[in-house]
Amino acid sequence: MKNSNLNNWQIKSVWLVISVMFLMTNMAQAGGRVKARATTSDSNGVSTATASAGKNSQGAFARVRGTNTDGQGNVSGGGATAVKGQNGAALRAGSFSADNSGTVNYHGSSAATGANGTAVTTGGFSANQGDGIKGSRSTAATANNGATYQGTTSYESGKGVSHTQVCYNAQGTQVTCPKK
């Protein structure tokens, strides 16, 4: 993909998403629910964006996603969702890209917090014909009593899966991680 084309559709995509979210902000603040969708296309490809938001006495949510193509067989996109309720909140976001050579990449993260504690996870993978598939995910969680978990799981074609983890009790002493 040429850098000028890449920059061109990234700029279009950013402005498209910002415009949609700006229009939705005022509508969602009044309560209720709103959705918006936008698409642009030209000789350099297609950009799409979809957004929605809503709120009531129980909580609120917002969601946005978008996709870009460049007309040369390359695509990228991503999305995010946030929710907030009376007892907690959560967020997830992810992005992907695939090019005309067959390389695919993905990265995603999420976080949640509530009465029982917090958790954050992030990870991704890449796949291409030369290197196969490689990916990993890391997770950290803290219970409401202060106990923590940290773990990472990785995969690589030809090598398999590996996992490491460590747990600490509320006093900060390393302990054996519980089994399911």
PyMOL commands that set and color helices and strands:
alter all, ss='L'
color gray80, all
select helices_A, chain A and resi 3-29
alter helices_A, ss='H'
color red, helices_A
select strands_A, chain A and resi 32-42+45-56+59-69+75-85+88-98+104-114+117-128+132-143+148-156+160-168+174-175
alter strands_A, ss='S'
color yellow, strands_A
deselect
rebuild
show_as cartoon
